Amino acid sequence: MKNYILDTNVLLHDPQAIFKFSDNTVILPLTVIEEIDRFKKDQSETGRNARQISRLIDGFRAQAKLIDGVTLENGGLLKVAIYKQEFLQKLPPELRNDQGDNRILAVAQDLQENLPQGTVFFITKDINLRIKADTIGIHADDYQSDKVPIEDLYTGTGELFLPKEQIDQFYETGSLVIEGDFFNNQGITLIDDSNPSHSAIGRYDTATKTVVGLIKVPKEGIWGIYPRNREQQFAFDLLLDESIQLVSLVGKAGTGKTLLAIAAGLVKTADESAYNRLLVSRPVYPMGRDLGFLPGDVEDKLAPWMQPIFDNVELLLTSYDEGGNRKRGYRELLDLGLMEIEPLTYIRGRSIPKQYMIVDEAQNLTPHEIKTIITRAGEGTKIVLTGDPYQIDNPYVDSASNGLSFSVERLKGQDITGHTTLSKGERSLLAELAANLL
């Protein structure tokens, strides 16, 4: 049996972490309980997690003494370890300051000395603390339960080489039965094995094992926007299909994630009335130093954060319809109730029916926050998540543990979900150069 010592940041990141170590022993230094107590009054996601883990531990306390160990539902054991002053003196002189991290390290070192060799593992999301632990001989690991390595992230696309006759058949009938290990709603490129320039694209249906043609973009474009590459075609196909209720778009800066999502949303709300309104939101995380308090009402406070959304809408509004008339103005869309900008701060507890909801910069959200947002979807609502896992401003998540990557991997292949990774920058030559080389 292994013994896993959990740091405070693991529990604040995932309150259910104590159940993620199978039938092994999970040990919480008493200092961890003390540190969690400091966060319980926060109104942030961290505060909610602190209150949740406190309630869990209190429930276990009623079953047995935590110092002796409480049996978990998965067969594991939960224990609380007490810190003693003499533990600190066993650490190197540089680590003898009486602070939380050093107390936790001291407890971990004492447990390692008194438990069978090779059975003690210290789990923390603090990189520097892992380095300190390793330096004094304690095996330290990051919390990996909800991590999705970005290099292994599902792209939503695939390729298949076929004889020329089958490619021609697809063009004639609009569908083709194929054999392959593909996910539902995955974008597939069919390539002529004798002439790679002869190809076709479609979407895979696992129920019929068939590649079907994509939804065609009208000649006037989607509010004047035309797909410029294969991935953007796959993205538009998912964004315009009302049977796909959750779409995720991942890509570096300038690949068109937000623009495609807003253009499709405007078509489905303002033009086709398939949804009551377009709801756009994004998490509020500054890049660099925060400017602090902003004056005004909610709309005034949100304006700086939502400016990227406004920029994309203004670009779409420069296009014209078939009669030569300019599309509706941004302010008119708001006044008519066809479009709404809203912070994610107040979404908990809401039910959002028949709306086209876009969550921009979703890479700054935790897996739990993503779950909270998606579970707000009412009947007839479509949710679009966009973001770039390489551009994260939230200090509590990274490219592997953010909510966007987590949802892409967990929801791939479902009947009502779809994903596309956009790789080619289309904003400008300069933007593409910077995204690739800087």
Secondary structure, 3 states (H helix, E strand, C coil): CCEEEECHHHHHHCHHHHHCCCCCEEEEEHHHHHHHHHHCCCCCHHHHHHHHHHHHHHHHHCCCCCCCCEECCCCCEEEEECCCHHHHCCCCHHHCCCCHHHHHHHHHHHHHHHCCCCCEEEECCCHHHHHHHHHCCCCEECCCCCCCCHHHCCCCEEEEEECHHHHHHHHHHCEEECCCCCCCCCEEEEEECCEEEEEEEEEEECCCCEEEECCCCCCCCECCECCCCHHHHHHHHHHHCCCCCEEEEEECCCCCHHHHHHHHHHHHHHHCCCCCEEEEECCCCCCCCCCCCCCCCHHHHHHHHHHHHHHHHHHHHCCECCCCCECCCHHHHHHCCCEEECCHHHCCCCCECCEEEEECCHHHCCHHHHHHHHCCECCCCEEEEEECCCCCCCCCCCCCCCHHHHHHHHHCCCCCEEEEEECCCCCCHHHHHHHHHC
